[in-house]
Amino acid sequence: MTPDEQRTETPPPAAADAGPGGLFLPAALFGAAVLLLALADIGERSLLTREPWAGGLVCLDGETPPPPDALAVRARMVSRDHPAPGDRELRLLHDWAVDADAAPRFRADTPELAVAVSVLREDLAPLLASGRLPEPGAPEALAGDLAREDAFALAGQPFTVVGRLRRNVSGFLFSYLIPDDPALDAAFPDDGATVEGWAHPDGMSLLADDEAAEVSEDSEEGDGMAPVAAAGEDSGGTPEEEEDPAALVPPWQGGETRTAPLVAWAGFTGLLLAALSAWMAHTRLCRRWAATLPDGHFFLPLFGEVAARPRLWTGMHAALYALLFSAMFSMMSQPLLAHRFSAYIGAVFTGGGLEHVGRAYASGNVLEAAWFTWKNNFLEETVLNTVLLSLFPLALGVVKNAFTFLLVGAGLAPVWVGRSGTYAFHVVTMILELEIYALASFAVTAWALRVFAFFRKPGSGAFWGLLTGVRVLGGTILYAGLVLAAAAFYEAVTLIGTMP
């Protein structure tokens, strides 16, 4: 056996940081992360108390009765002769990241919604962030926070954008607000594509708790769940899908607005500190267990592998977390992409490949939610799509996990109001799951190296190395199952416990 082969078989002596104080620094970093997320949430709530329409709601489902002082609205999807800024990126997002099997009725490039509201001109003034108010009866509109400023058409009538709404006007994030007027009847004909409903500046707080939660989920994550024909020709719709244009209009809009930049960056920093603390703590624990577990212990080969291959362990973590936070940063700098990606994630959990997980959480059953979460994260993502996928000849599970880290980073971007407060609780689950995926990626890469060494130079040493590799994979599977079970149960308890 060569010195290199011997090095990978024998756990190193106790590491310097394996003593009682070895976890103090990561624990302090994690505490700072949670504190930063909590402070960001407190500051965000304080800012929202001064924002008009921060709890606004637009209801277009045709079923929910309006409050006595609700405002009548009518809405329809916009159309354009030329692509608007961001259309190309939305199409690329759809083609690259959207799995049609997971979310069959979703398109990332669904266009904006135009909402005509029967509102007094003086009531619109506090909502204006820039530009001017539309003239009464003129084909002019105010763009929501993420709506494009390019001209659009409604039933063939051209409209221009003359101003932009404030960031936290809820219900119009990716929509246009038009002061309704009889002169605009031609833009909202009764042709099956116009939908009527109501709006209220405090609609989110007026609804029952369970209804408000449903609205927030639909608005934040499901308003893109229109049929594929949402943008007509540009979206690749088929004539069959275009037969019911009213189905393109989301039933609810509200509960999702962009947070302040300072709050978003505080959330980003908090998540970064949490990930760093988890990486550091996991490394030190693995080294400690490698040095202290008795010979023959089931997990000794796994932790010994971590201690014996520090460069692979460090490199795997650095690469995966770089992907995660790069994707997160990208979404923070491109909020429209972040909005459409959040809608896609919601579509997956409400009507796509992970609908069963979403239903389990909606049921309020902690054990059922924990089971489906564990089943997806462990049996499917870790065992099937990471370990078994990498048995021979290449560590293909690492590629899958790299893609997972990209998607998770994009989905976790703290762009939206309420995210920092949620992460203050949810960050525990996040770091446990990510560390297990990084560990599994490390283990299958080490396995691939052992397989390569065996075929490059067969011999008794390489053969015993393969057997050790099998034990490493076995330890990885059992260890991942235990940690992910704890993470799933914690996630189910905290998420269901904080639901309205």
N, C-alpha and C positions, 0 to 999 in steps of 0.2 A: 504494500500500500504506500502510495506517495505521501509526502508531507501534507500536500494540499487536500488529498482525500482524507487523511487522518484528522485534519483540522475540522472538516465538516461532520465528522462522526462523534467527536468528543466535545461536550459542553465546556466552555471556558470556566476558569475559577470565578468566584464571586466578584461581581463588578463593584467598582468604587461607590456607585450610587445605589447599591442594593440595601443600604442600611435604612434605619427608621426614618431618616429625613429625606429619603430619595423622592418622595411624592409631595413634599411641601411646595416646591415651585410650581409643578403642574396644577396642584390644587388651588394655589393662589391665583394662577392665570385663569383657571376656570371660574373662580369666584368673581374676578374682575370682569370676565366676559358676561356673566349673568347680571352683575350690577350695571354694567354699561347698557345692556339690552333693556333692563327695567327702567333705568333713567331715561333712555330714549323714548320708551312708551309713555312715561309720565309727562315728559316735555311735549310729546305729540298730542296727548289728550288736552293739555293746556292750550296749545295752538288752535285746536279744532273748536274750542268753545267760542272763539271769536270769528269763526268762519260762517257766512250765510249759506244755507242749503247744504251744510255738511252732512245732514241726515236725510237728504232728499231722496225721493223714490219716484220712478216712472213705472206705472203698472199698465201693461198692455195685454194681460191674459184674458180679458173679457169675462172674468168670473168674480174676482175679488171686489166686493162693494167699496165704493170710495168713501172717505171721510166727508163730513158735511161741508168742509171748506176746501175740498180738493179742487184742482184746476183741470178743466177738460183739455185733453190732448188728442191729436191724431198724428200718425207716424207712418213712414214708408222708407224703404231702403233707397239710398241715393244711387245715381248712375253717372258715369263720366265717359267722355269721348276719348280722353287720354289718361294714361296712368298718372297717379298722384305720387309725390315723394313718399318712399317707403313701400310702395307696391311691389317693387322688385325684391326687396328684402323679405317681405311677407311671403311672397311666392317661394323664395329660396328656403325660408323657414319651413314652409309646408312640405316642400319636396324633400328636404334634408332630414327634418326631425319628426314630422308627423307620420305616425304609423296608421295607415288607413284601416288595418285590421283592429287596432286598439281603439280608434275613434272614427268609426265609419261615416258619421254624419257631420264631420267637422272640417272646416277650411280655415287656414290661418289668414287668408287674404280676403275674407268677408269685408265688404265696404262699410262705411259709416251709416248710421240711422239718422234721419231727419225727423225731429219732433216739433210739431207746431203746438205751442202752449197758449192757452187763453189767459195771459198774464198782463197786468197793467204795466205801462212803460216805466213808471216810477219804481215799481218793484224789481225791475230788471237792473237798474243802475248799480245797486250794491254787488251784483254778480259779475260785473264787467272788470276784467283785468287789464285789457288794452283795446285800442281801437275805439269804435263808437257803437251806439245802439242802432239797430235797424230802424229805418223809417216805417211808419205804419202802412201796411198794405204793400210794401215794396218786397221784391224777391231777394231778400237779404237775410243773412243768418249769422249767429254767433257760434264759433267753433268751441267744442268742449276741449278739455286740456290736451288730449292726444289726437283730436280730429285735425285733418289736414286743412290748410287755408286755401286750397285750390277750389276753383268754381266747380259746381256740380249741377245736376239736373234732377228735377222731380216731375215725372210724367211728361217729360220733354220740355219743361219750363226751366230756363237757366237761373241759377241762384249764385250770388256772390257772398263771400265771407267778409264781413266788415268789422269784426271784433272777436275777442277771445274771452271765454269765461274764466273765472278764477280756478285755481288748481283743485280746490276741494269742493266744487259744486257737484254734489253726488247725483248720479242719474244721467249725466251727459259726458262721461269720460271720453268715449269714442263716438260722439254724436253731435248733431247740430241742433241748437235751440232757435226756433223761429217764432216770433210773436204772432199768434194766429190772427187772421183777419179774413172777412168774407172775400176780399179781393184775391185771396190765395186759393180759393176753392178749386181752380183749374189744376193746381199742383198736387191736390189731394183728392183725385176723383174716386168715385165709388166703383172701382174696377177690380176689386178683390185684392189689390196690393196695399191698400190703405187700411190701417188698423186704428181703432179708437180706444181710448183709455183715460187714465187720469194721472195727475202728478201732485205731489205735496212736498213742501220744503222740509217737513219733519216726518215724512212717511215711514221711515225706518223705525222710529220710536213709537209710532202710533199703532203699528201692527202688533199682533201677539208675538211673543218671543219665538215660538216655533216657526211662524210665518216669516219673521224678520231674518232668522237664520237661513231659511230656504232662499229668500230673496238675495241675501248676500252671496250665497254659494252660486246661485244662478247667474248673478251679475258678474261676479269676479271670475268665475270659472266656466260658466256655461253659455255666455251670450254669443259665443261663436258657434254654437251647436245648431246652426241653421243647415238646411240641406246644401249639398255641394254647389247648387246654382246661385249662391248668394250674390255673386258679382256678375251674373249673366255670362257672356262669352268669355270674359277675362278669367273667370274662376273655373272654367272648364265644365260648367253645368250641362246637363242634358235636357232636351225638351221635356222629358217626362218629369224631371225634377222641378222644372219651371212652371208646372201647371198650377201650383198653389203658392203664389208669391207672398201671400200673407204669412206663410209658415217661416219665411226668412226673418221675420221680426221677432226679436227676443221677447218673452213674456214679462220679464222684469228688467229694470235697470236701476241700480243703486247699491250703496254699501261698499263701493270700490273707488277710491281716489288716491292720487299720488301723495306720498308723504313729503315733508320738507327735506331738502338736500342734506342738512345737518343730521337729521334723524336717520336718513338712509345710510349715511356714512358711519354713523354710530353703530347701526345694526350690522353693517359690513365688518367693522372692526371687532365687534363682539363675536361674530361668527368665526372670524379669523383667529382670535385669541382662544376660543373654545376648541377649534380644530387643533391648534398648536398644543394646547394643554393635553388633549386626548392622545395625540401622537407621542408626546413626551412621556406621559404616564404609562401608556401601553408599552413603550420601549423599555422603560425601567422595570415594569412588572415582569415582562417576558425574560429579561436578563436575570432578575432576582429568582424567578422560578427555575430558570435553567441552572442556576447555581445551587439551589436549595432542595429541589425535588429529589427523592431517592431514586437510585437506579431501578429500572424496570417500571417506573411510573408511566402511565399511558400517555401523558402530555409531555413527558421529558423530551422526546425527539422533536416535537414541534417547537418548544421554547429553546431547545438547544440549537435548532436550525436558525432561529432568529438571532441568537447570540453569536453564532458562528459566521453569519453572513451580514455583518452590519452595513456594508456598502449597498447590498441589494435591498435590504430593508429600508434604509434611508432614501435610496434612489426611487424606490417604488412609491413611498409616501410623498416625496417631493413632487414627483411627476403627476400623481393622481390629484393631489391637492392644488397643484398649479393649474390643472385643467378645471377643477371645480371653481376656484376663485377667479380665474380668467373668464369663464362663462358668466359668473355672477357679475363681474365688473362690466362685461359687455352688455348685459341686460340692463344694468343701472344706467349706462350711457345711451341706451336705445330703448326708452320706456315703451314705445309702441310695440316693439318686438316682445318685450316682457309681458305686456298686456295680452297679446295674442297667444303667447306661450302658456301663460296662466290659464287662459281659456281652454287650451288644448289639454293641459293636465286635468282640469275639471271635467272635460269631456271624457277622458279616459276613465275617471272614477265614477261618473254618473251615467254613462251610456256606452262605455267601451270595454276594453279588455280587463279593467280592474273594477268593473261595476259592482261585483260581489263584495269587494272590500268597502266601497262607498256605502253600499246598502247595510253592511254590518255596523258601520259607525253610525249611520242614520238611525238604526234600530235602538241604539242606546245600550246594547248588550255588550258589556266589557269583554267577557270571555270569547264571544263570537268574533268581535273585532280583533282581539289579540290573536286568535287562531288564524284568521285569514291574513292578517299582517305577517305573522310568522311563516305561514305557508308560502306566501309570495317571496318574502325576503330570504328565507332559508332554503326551502325545498327547491324553489324555482330559480332564484337569482344566484344563490351560493352553490348548492349541490349540483344542480343540473347545468346551469349556464356558466359556471366558473370551473368547478372541479372536474366534473365528468367531461365537459367540453375540452378540457386541457390534458386529458390522459395521454393522448398520442396523436401526432408527433409534436405539436406546437402548443404553447400556452395561450390558446385562443381566448380563454376566459379573461385574460388581462385586457384584450382589445374590447371585449364586451363591458368590462368594468370601467375602462377609460371613457367609453361612451356614456355609461351610467353617471359617472362623475360630472361629465359635461351637462347632461340633462338635469341632474340634481342641482348643480350650481346655478343653472339658468332658472330653475323653478324656485330656488330659495332666495333669489335677489330681493333684498328688503326695500322694494320700491313702493309698496302699498301701505296705506294707513292700517295699523293694527298688526303688522308683521312682527315688529320688534317685541311687542308684548307677548305674542304667541311663541316666539323663539325663546323667550326667557324661560319657558317651561319645556318647550319641545327640543331645545338644544341637546338635552341629555340623550334622547333617542337618536338624534342626528349623528352625534359623535360616536355612539356605540355602533350604529349601522355602518358608518363610513370606515371605521377602524376594522371592522370585520371584513368588509370588501377589500380593504388594503391588505389585510393579513392573508386572505384567500388568494389574492393576486400574487403576493410574495411566495406563498406555498407552491402554487402551480408553476411559477417560474423556476423555483428551486428544483421542483420535480423534473421540469424539462431539461435543466442543466444536468441532472443525474442521468436521465435517459440518454442525453447526448454523450456524456462521459462513458456510459456503458458501451454504446455502439462505436465510439471512437477507439476505446481501448478495453475490450472485454477482459475480465479477470475476476478473481475472487473479491478484490477490493471494490470494484465497480458493482459487482452483484450485491454485496452487502450494502453498498450505497443505495441500490434500488430498493432493497427491503426497508432500509431506514426511511427512504422517501415515501414508501407506502404507509409507514407508521406516521410520518409527518402529515400526509393527507388525511389519514384516519383521525388524528388528533385535531386537525383543522376543522373537519366536519363536525365532530362532537363539540368542540369548543365554540364554533360558530353557532351551533344549534342552541347551546345554553345561553350565550350572550344575547342572541337575537330574540330568544324567548323572553328574557328579562326586558329587552328594549320594546318588544311588541306589547307586553303587558303594561309597561309604564306609559307608552304612547296611548293605548286604549283608555287607561284610567284618566290621564290628564286631558286628552282631547274630549272625551265624552263628559268628563266632570266639569269642563269649562263651557260646554255647549249651553246655549240659553234654554 
